[in-house]
Each structure stands twice: as C-alpha cells, then as structure tokens.
Amino acid sequence: MRHRDSNEEADEEEEARHSAGAAPVDLNLLRTFLAVYRTGSFTAGARLLGLSQPTVTTQIRTLERQLDRELFQRLARGVAPGPYADELASRVVDPLDALATVTGPGGPADVHPAEPVHLAGPAELLTHRVMPALAPLIDRGVRLRITPGLTEPLLEELRAGRYDLVLSTYRPRGRALASVPLADEEFVLVTAPVWAERIGGPARLAADGPVALHGVPLVAYAEDVPIVRRYWRHVFGRRLVRHPAVTMPDLNAVKAAVAGGTGFSVLPRYLCSAELASGALVPLHDPDDPPINTAFLVQRPGSSGNPHVALVRDHLLEIARDW
C-alpha cells in the first residue's frame, strides 16, 4: 500500500478549497462586489445599492472568504481592485447587467427608485448650460445631486467613487477615468461701456494692442489669472505682465464686477452672451482665431449599475451639440 507524501496531501487540500469556492455564490454578494468595483469605494457602493456601509463591508468579506481570494486593496480613500477582482468583474458584469434590466439593480425584491445621479463640475457651466438642459430628465424620474467645484479635486473624488459624472475643464490623464469631449467654450475680452469709451473702444485695441488697456483695472478669477494669461498668449502672442486689481473665484461675480464698471476681464462667451447682446458688456477684441477650451464629460470606466447615469450622460452629449 502506497503512502501519500505531504505534497500530495497539500495538493488535495488546495483542490478541495477551490472546489468549495466553486459552489454557487449568492447573487447579492456579486451585485455588491460589482457596485464596489465600479464606484471604487465601499461607501459609494453602499449608496448605489441603498445599503449601509457596514453591510457592504461584511458582504465583501464574505465573498472573499468564499472565493478564498482578496478582491480589494483598502486605501486611505476608497479601494483598488486586485488582479482577481478584474477577472471576476469581466465574468459577471454582462450577466448581472442583463439581469438588472429585468429585476432592477437590487434584484427581484427591489422596489426602490434608481439612486440619484451625482454630477459635479464648474459652477458656471452647471448653472448656465447643464441645469437647464437636464430639466426634461426630472419628469422622467431622474434624481440629481449637483456639486460645484474646481476640476482637479472633483476628479480625485470621482476616482474615489463620490461622483458618477464630472464636467472637467481638461482631459484627465491615465486610464483610471474615461472621458469624452462635451463642448468648446470661446473666450472674449470684455469691459463695461464706460471703460470702452474711455480707452477708445475695439478700434484702439486693434490699432495699439493690449497697451491700450494700460490704466484699466484687471478683474480675474484667481491671482495667477489663468484665463487672461491664456488669452494674451494666444491672441497677442505675448506674456501678461500685470497683476489683477480684483480677484474672485466665481466667474459670475467677475462678470458682475466688470459690468458694474470695475475694469476688464476675459470670460467664456456663453457666460456673458446676454450682457453682450444688451450692451451691458462690450467686446474689446474680435480675433480671427479666438482661444477656446474644451470641456470633457468624465466617469469611471465601465457601465454604472445605476441606469440613470447613462441617461444623464447620453442626454448631455446630445444637447451639447447645440451649445
């Protein structure tokens, strides 16, 4: 009679563990896994599923025990999927998404409406273009949670799963986020009629260049005047060497100050189109090639478990063609 050596016994134990792990897994655990995988955090996954964060944590630990694999690496903010998580997600995403179209994201017992879509971006773009455009979706049952802010921190929070969609003023680098161009915004050099008359209007600027603005206070979004610096470099081919008289981190406030006679600034045309039409603001320059900036619609890769995220995204891309 042959005796088994220790290596054979270890191989049998390993095979037994994987055979046990091959047993059917609770669909709710897989739904929870996919929600965490897509959102990048237990908290955001819990919000998506309408569960508490401790419940989601417990379910992920249960699934990891059943599979005998670590699925996520816990980070300071959110989680990062391990190699096996990528493999598991690729296997379950299509069947679970197909099932969700019949049962809803929470399974057969799910009777709750879809979770709100968390959308973030620059306050001015949200206020003047996005919010009016999304009004028809509210009648279709879409719920929105809107957060204004600066692009860089918003993208970091998108990576951590806090938001579903972010309107970005630049295309994010790397593969952690997926982005598509949304719309171009054109920039225009403006001032109030009183200042335009005092300096001789657009004709003076066309003849003398930016020196015509000597003595006119500069109103800007930030101390480093990024928008105005870009305009100077693109249109006049020179470096801006002056400092702002007034800074306000709100382009609506900058517009109000300039229209009130504070000085001059550079603004997105969509933001001041009404004031340009009424004469409250005067364009000081009409270059053949005005500077533009492209806004991007950004989300985490892969489809969301909330069908309303795709609805909002597709609607924004459609209506942005007319902006």
C-alpha positions as CSV (number, residue, x, y, z in Angstrom):
1,M,0.0,0.0,0.0
2,R,1.5,3.3,-1.1
3,H,1.6,6.2,1.4
4,R,0.8,9.7,0.3
5,D,3.5,12.3,0.8
6,S,3.0,15.7,2.2
7,N,2.9,17.4,-1.2
8,E,0.1,15.2,-2.4
9,E,-1.9,16.0,0.7
10,A,-1.4,19.7,0.3
11,D,-2.5,19.5,-3.4
12,E,-5.7,17.7,-2.3
13,E,-6.4,20.3,0.3
14,E,-5.9,23.1,-2.2
15,E,-8.2,21.4,-4.7
16,A,-10.8,20.9,-2.0
17,R,-10.7,24.6,-1.1
18,H,-11.2,25.6,-4.7
19,S,-13.9,23.0,-5.2
20,A,-15.8,24.6,-2.3
21,G,-15.2,28.0,-3.7
22,A,-16.7,26.9,-7.0
23,A,-20.1,26.4,-5.3
24,P,-22.8,28.8,-6.4
25,V,-22.2,32.3,-4.9
26,D,-25.1,34.4,-3.7
27,L,-26.1,36.9,-6.4
28,N,-26.4,39.6,-3.8
29,L,-22.8,39.2,-3.0
30,L,-21.8,39.5,-6.6
31,R,-24.0,42.6,-7.0
32,T,-22.3,44.2,-4.1
33,F,-18.9,43.3,-5.5
34,L,-19.7,44.9,-8.8
35,A,-21.0,48.0,-7.2
36,V,-17.8,48.5,-5.2
37,Y,-15.7,47.6,-8.2
38,R,-17.5,50.2,-10.3
39,T,-17.6,53.0,-7.7
40,G,-14.2,52.5,-6.2
41,S,-15.3,52.5,-2.5
42,F,-17.4,50.7,0.0
43,T,-19.3,53.9,0.8
44,A,-20.2,54.8,-2.8
45,G,-21.1,51.1,-3.5
46,A,-23.4,51.2,-0.5
47,R,-25.0,54.4,-1.7
48,L,-25.6,52.9,-5.1
49,L,-27.2,49.8,-3.7
50,G,-29.2,51.5,-0.9
51,L,-27.3,49.6,1.8
52,S,-25.4,50.6,4.8
53,Q,-21.6,50.7,4.5
54,P,-21.1,48.1,7.2
55,T,-23.4,45.7,5.3
56,V,-21.4,46.2,2.1
57,T,-18.1,45.6,4.0
58,T,-19.5,42.4,5.5
59,Q,-20.7,41.1,2.2
60,I,-17.4,41.8,0.5
61,R,-15.5,39.9,3.3
62,T,-18.0,37.0,3.0
63,L,-17.4,36.8,-0.7
64,E,-13.6,37.0,-0.2
65,R,-13.8,34.1,2.2
66,Q,-16.0,32.0,-0.2
67,L,-13.6,32.6,-3.1
68,D,-10.5,32.4,-0.9
69,R,-9.2,35.5,-2.7
70,E,-8.6,39.1,-1.7
71,L,-10.7,41.2,-4.0
72,F,-9.8,44.8,-3.0
73,Q,-6.8,46.6,-1.5
74,R,-8.0,49.0,1.1
75,L,-6.7,52.6,0.5
76,A,-6.8,55.8,2.5
77,R,-9.7,56.9,0.2
78,G,-11.6,54.1,-1.4
79,V,-10.3,50.7,-2.6
80,A,-8.3,49.4,-5.5
81,P,-9.3,46.2,-7.2
82,G,-6.8,43.3,-7.1
83,P,-6.0,41.2,-10.2
84,Y,-8.7,38.6,-9.4
85,A,-11.3,41.3,-9.0
86,D,-10.6,42.4,-12.6
87,E,-11.1,38.8,-13.7
88,L,-14.2,38.3,-11.7
89,A,-15.7,41.6,-12.9
90,S,-15.2,40.6,-16.5
91,R,-17.0,37.4,-15.9
92,V,-20.1,38.7,-14.0
93,V,-20.7,42.2,-15.5
94,D,-22.7,41.2,-18.5
95,P,-24.9,38.6,-16.8
96,L,-25.6,40.9,-13.8
97,D,-26.3,43.9,-16.1
98,A,-28.7,41.8,-18.2
99,L,-30.4,40.6,-15.0
100,A,-30.7,44.1,-13.7
101,T,-32.7,45.2,-16.8
102,V,-35.4,42.7,-15.7
103,T,-35.2,42.8,-11.9
104,G,-33.7,46.1,-11.2
105,P,-30.2,46.7,-9.7
106,G,-31.3,45.3,-6.3
107,G,-32.8,42.0,-7.5
108,P,-36.3,40.8,-7.6
109,A,-37.3,42.3,-4.3
110,D,-36.1,45.8,-5.3
111,V,-39.0,48.2,-5.4
112,H,-36.9,51.4,-4.8
113,P,-36.4,54.1,-7.5
114,A,-32.9,54.4,-9.0
115,E,-30.3,56.2,-6.9
116,P,-29.7,59.9,-7.6
117,V,-27.0,60.7,-10.2
118,H,-24.2,62.6,-8.6
119,L,-22.9,65.2,-11.0
120,A,-20.2,67.7,-10.4
121,G,-18.4,70.4,-12.3
122,P,-17.6,74.2,-12.6
123,A,-20.4,76.3,-11.1
124,E,-20.8,78.5,-14.1
125,L,-21.1,75.6,-16.6
126,L,-23.5,73.8,-14.4
127,T,-25.7,76.9,-13.8
128,H,-25.8,78.3,-17.3
129,R,-25.8,75.2,-19.5
130,V,-26.2,71.9,-17.7
131,M,-29.0,72.5,-15.3
132,P,-31.4,74.0,-17.8
133,A,-30.6,71.2,-20.2
134,L,-31.3,68.4,-17.7
135,A,-34.8,69.7,-16.7
136,P,-36.6,67.3,-19.0
137,L,-35.0,64.3,-17.3
138,I,-36.6,65.2,-14.0
139,D,-40.0,64.5,-15.4
140,R,-38.7,61.0,-16.3
141,G,-37.9,60.2,-12.7
142,V,-34.2,61.1,-12.7
143,R,-32.9,62.4,-9.4
144,L,-29.8,64.6,-9.4
145,R,-27.3,65.6,-6.7
146,I,-25.2,68.5,-8.1
147,T,-21.9,69.7,-6.6
148,P,-20.0,72.7,-8.0
149,G,-16.2,72.9,-7.6
150,L,-12.8,73.0,-9.1
151,T,-11.8,70.4,-11.7
152,E,-8.8,68.8,-10.0
153,P,-10.3,68.0,-6.6
154,L,-13.6,66.9,-8.3
155,L,-11.7,64.3,-10.5
156,E,-9.9,63.0,-7.4
157,E,-13.3,62.5,-5.7
158,L,-14.6,60.8,-8.9
159,R,-11.8,58.3,-8.7
160,A,-12.8,57.6,-5.1
161,G,-16.4,56.9,-6.1
162,R,-18.0,60.0,-4.7
163,Y,-19.5,61.2,-8.1
164,D,-20.9,59.4,-11.1
165,L,-20.1,62.1,-13.7
166,V,-17.8,65.1,-13.6
167,L,-17.6,68.0,-16.1
168,S,-13.9,68.7,-16.5
169,T,-12.1,71.7,-17.9
170,Y,-9.4,69.4,-19.2
171,R,-9.0,65.8,-20.3
172,P,-7.7,63.7,-17.3
173,R,-4.6,61.6,-18.0
174,G,-4.3,57.9,-17.4
175,R,-6.7,55.0,-17.7
176,A,-8.4,55.4,-14.3
177,L,-11.0,57.7,-15.8
178,A,-12.8,57.7,-19.1
179,S,-13.6,61.0,-20.8
180,V,-15.3,62.3,-23.9
181,P,-15.3,65.8,-25.3
182,L,-18.5,67.7,-24.4
183,A,-18.3,71.2,-25.8
184,D,-16.0,74.0,-26.7
185,E,-16.1,77.4,-24.9
186,E,-14.9,80.5,-26.6
187,F,-13.2,83.3,-24.6
188,V,-13.9,87.0,-25.1
189,L,-12.2,90.1,-23.8
190,V,-14.8,92.4,-22.3
191,T,-15.3,95.6,-20.3
192,A,-18.2,98.0,-19.4
193,P,-19.3,100.7,-21.9
194,V,-17.8,103.4,-19.7
195,W,-14.3,101.9,-19.9
196,A,-14.7,101.1,-23.6
197,E,-15.5,104.7,-24.4
198,R,-12.6,106.0,-22.2
199,I,-10.0,103.9,-24.0
200,G,-11.3,104.3,-27.5
201,G,-13.1,101.0,-27.9
202,P,-12.2,98.0,-30.0
203,A,-10.6,100.2,-32.7
204,R,-8.0,101.5,-30.3
205,L,-7.1,97.9,-29.1
206,A,-6.9,96.8,-32.7
207,A,-4.5,99.6,-33.5
208,D,-2.3,99.6,-30.4
209,G,-2.7,96.2,-29.0
210,P,-3.0,95.4,-25.2
211,V,-1.1,98.6,-24.3
212,A,-4.5,100.3,-24.9
213,L,-5.6,98.7,-21.6
214,H,-3.0,100.5,-19.5
215,G,-4.6,102.0,-16.5
216,V,-7.8,99.8,-16.8
217,P,-8.1,97.5,-13.7
218,L,-7.9,93.8,-14.4
219,V,-10.6,91.6,-12.7
220,A,-9.8,88.0,-12.6
221,Y,-10.9,84.6,-11.3
222,A,-7.6,83.9,-9.5
223,E,-4.4,85.6,-8.6
224,D,-2.4,83.8,-11.3
225,V,-5.1,84.9,-13.9
226,P,-5.0,81.6,-15.9
227,I,-7.8,82.6,-18.4
228,V,-6.4,86.1,-19.1
229,R,-2.8,84.7,-19.4
230,R,-4.0,82.2,-22.0
231,Y,-5.9,84.9,-23.9
232,W,-2.8,87.1,-24.0
233,R,-0.5,84.3,-25.2
234,H,-2.9,83.0,-27.8
235,V,-4.2,86.3,-29.2
236,F,-1.4,88.8,-28.6
237,G,1.5,86.4,-28.7
238,R,3.0,87.9,-25.5
239,R,3.2,87.2,-21.8
240,L,0.8,89.0,-19.5
241,V,2.9,91.1,-17.0
242,R,0.2,92.8,-14.9
243,H,-1.5,91.8,-11.7
244,P,-5.2,91.8,-11.1
245,A,-6.8,94.6,-9.1
246,V,-9.7,92.3,-8.0
247,T,-9.9,88.5,-7.8
248,M,-13.0,86.4,-7.1
249,P,-13.2,82.6,-7.5
250,D,-16.5,82.9,-9.3
251,L,-16.9,83.9,-12.9
252,N,-20.4,85.2,-12.4
253,A,-19.0,87.6,-9.8
254,V,-16.2,88.6,-12.2
255,K,-18.8,89.3,-14.8
256,A,-20.9,91.4,-12.4
257,A,-17.9,93.4,-11.4
258,V,-16.8,94.1,-14.9
259,A,-20.4,95.0,-16.0
260,G,-20.5,97.4,-13.0
261,G,-17.5,99.3,-14.2
262,T,-14.7,97.8,-12.2
263,G,-12.4,97.1,-15.2
264,F,-11.9,94.4,-17.8
265,S,-11.6,90.7,-17.9
266,V,-11.8,87.6,-20.2
267,L,-14.9,85.5,-19.9
268,P,-16.5,82.5,-21.7
269,R,-18.8,83.8,-24.3
270,Y,-21.7,81.6,-23.2
271,L,-21.5,83.2,-19.7
272,C,-21.8,86.7,-21.0
273,S,-23.8,86.4,-24.2
274,A,-26.9,88.1,-22.7
275,E,-24.8,91.1,-21.5
276,L,-23.0,91.4,-24.8
277,A,-26.4,91.4,-26.6
278,S,-27.8,94.0,-24.3
279,G,-24.7,96.2,-24.3
280,A,-24.0,95.8,-20.6
281,L,-20.7,94.4,-21.7
282,V,-18.6,95.5,-24.7
283,P,-16.2,93.1,-26.6
284,L,-12.9,94.8,-26.9
285,H,-11.4,92.5,-29.5
286,D,-12.6,90.2,-32.3
287,P,-9.7,87.9,-33.2
288,D,-10.0,85.6,-36.2
289,D,-8.8,82.7,-34.0
290,P,-10.2,83.3,-30.5
291,P,-8.9,81.0,-27.8
292,I,-11.2,78.1,-26.8
293,N,-11.3,75.5,-24.1
294,T,-12.8,72.0,-24.4
295,A,-14.9,70.7,-21.6
296,F,-15.0,66.9,-21.0
297,L,-17.6,64.6,-19.5
298,V,-15.7,62.2,-17.3
299,Q,-16.7,59.0,-15.4
300,R,-15.1,55.8,-14.1
301,P,-14.5,53.1,-16.8
302,G,-17.3,50.6,-17.3
303,S,-21.1,51.0,-17.2
304,S,-22.7,52.1,-13.9
305,G,-25.1,50.0,-12.0
306,N,-27.5,53.0,-12.0
307,P,-29.2,53.2,-15.4
308,H,-29.9,56.9,-14.9
309,V,-26.2,57.7,-15.1
310,A,-26.1,56.6,-18.7
311,L,-29.3,58.5,-19.3
312,V,-27.8,61.7,-18.0
313,R,-24.5,61.2,-19.8
314,D,-26.2,60.5,-23.2
315,H,-28.6,63.4,-22.8
316,L,-25.7,65.8,-22.0
317,L,-23.7,64.6,-25.0
318,E,-26.8,65.0,-27.3
319,I,-27.8,68.5,-26.2
320,A,-24.1,69.8,-26.1
321,R,-24.1,69.6,-29.9
322,D,-26.2,72.8,-29.9
323,W,-24.1,74.7,-27.4
